Amino acid sequence: MSVTVSLEFTPNPDTLKYAVSIPLLERGALDFVDPSTAGDSPLAQKLFGVTGVKAVMIGRDFVTITIADQDLMMEANTAVIETLKQHLDAGEPVFTGELPASEHGAVDDEVSRKVVEILDAQIRPAVAMDGGDIVFDRFDAGIVYLQLKGSCSGCPSSMATLKHGIEQRLRMLVPEVAEVQAVAM
């Protein structure tokens, strides 16, 4: 049976999300910010071979690509769909390395545990719908530091989402949280 790949637009004008009809990862997401980071992912390596692709994120049942130049968007879209279908229909591996035990940074106190629990249960599933991911980096002096991945990285609306959505939610549920900031990967 052939794998189905469908294009979904994201809030980030430089990214495209491709929903696929089979599971790609058992958990989490893998973010490849350039071809040099794609070593353990035969699929990401192939996608970086598509003209215009500058970043790839592989989620549980989707792939998000970031395009370097808007003029290449249509051409890249066609090639990405073809590459995904060929790779997945052939049963080739998506990722040959070991998935990390946790995508999150150090979770060594009760506040960090609460934040990660809320991220995993409420926030990450919502941002995955838009082809992105948000991962806990650390909690320090009332500030939660988060990494933005996939379509969230570089998205014009990501800071508004971070401050007016995620920060407000975390502050409401975890009183020790005063602020949320994005960190570079």
N, C-alpha and C positions, 0 to 999 in steps of 0.2 A: 504494500500500500504506500502510495506516495505521500511525502510530507507536505503539508499545507503551510505556505508562508504568506502572511498578509501584512501590508504596510499600514502603519498607524502614525499619524502626525503627532508631534509633541509640542509643548509650549516653547521649546527652544528652536528657533528657526534654522539652526545649523545641524540639528539631529533628526534622524528618522528612526522609528521603532518598528521592528519586524516581529510580529507574533508568530510563533511556530506551533504546530499541532502535536509536538512531542516534547517530553522534558529534556532540557539541555544540561541542567545541574540539579543535584538533589537538594541544594540549599544555597542561599546567598546569591552573590553576583561577583563576577570577575571583571575588573576594569583594566583595559590595556590602553595606555595613553599615547603610545607610539609603537612602531613595529619592533623596537628593541625589547619591549616588555612582553611580547607575545610568544615567547619561547616554548611554553608548555601547552599552547593552544593551537593545534593545527587549523582549527576553524578561524581563529583570529588572524593567523598568519596569512591565510588565503584572502580574508577580507581586506587586509592591509594591501594586498596586491591589486585591489580595485582602485582605479584612478580617482583621486579626490578624497579617499577615506583617510582621516587623520587620527581617529580614535575609535575603539570598539569596546562595548560593554556587553557581556553575556550574562543574562539572568536565567532564572529557572525555566522559563518558557518563552523567552524573547531575546532579541539582539538589538542593541542600539548602536548606530554608527553616527559619528560626527564627520561632517563634510568640510573640507578646507576652503572650498570656494562654491558659493551659491550657483554659479554658472555650470557647475558639474553635477548638480543635484539630480537631474533627470537621468543622465547617463549612469551615474553611480547607482541610483535606485535599481535600474534594470539589471546591472551587473551584480549587485548585492543579492537580489532575489534569486538570480540564476546560480550564484555561488553557494548560497545557503541551501537551495533545493538539491543541487548536485552533491554537495558534501554530506548532507543529512540523509538523502535517499540512498547513498552508497554505504551508509552505516559507519562512516569514518568518525573517529573520536573528536569530541568537542574540546576536551581538556585531558591531558595525560599526566599532569602533576597531581599532587594531593591538595585537596581543598583545605584551607586553613581551618583549625578547630573553631575559630571565631574571627569574624571580619573586624570586630571591634578592638579598640585599644584596651589598655589596662582597666579592668573592672574590679577594683580592689577595695571598694567601700560601698556602703548601703545606698548612697545617693547615685553613684554610677550604676549600680544594679537596677535601681528603679528607672533611671533614664533609659538604659538599654532595653529593659522590659517594655517600656512605652514605645520606644523606637521600633522594636521588632513586631509588636502586636498592632500598633495603630498607624505609625507614620511611614515606615518602609513599604508596607503593602500599597499605600496610597500613592507614593511617589513612583513605585514600580509600574503603576498603571500608565504613567507618563514617560516610561523608559528610563527612569533614573534610580538612584539609590543614595541613601544618606547613612553614614556610618559614624558611630561614636568614636572620637579620638581620645578625649580625656575630660575630666571635670576638675577645675582648679579655681579656688576662691570665688565660688558662686557662678562661674562661667562654664558652660558646656561647649566644648569645641567639637565640631562635626565636619566630616569630609563629605563633599558633594561629588557624586559620580554620575557617569552617563549623561543623560539629557539635563540633569540638574547642574552639572559643571558648565559654567559659562552662560547659563540661561538668563536672559534679561529679567525674568520674574523670580529667580531663585532667592534673591535677597529679601524680597517682599514675603515670599513663602516662609523663609527662615525666620524672619523677625515677627511677622504678623500671624503666622500659623503655628509653626513649630515652637517658637519661643513662648508664645502665649499659652499653648497647650502644656508644655513642660512646667512653666511657672505655676499654672493652676494645679497640676497634679503633684509637683515636687517643690515644696516651698523653699528649699535650699537653693533652687536655681534662680539666679538674678538675670542672667543674660545668656544668649546663644550666639556663637560666632563660628563662621566657616574658617577652615584651615586648608592650606594647600597640601596636596598629596605629595 
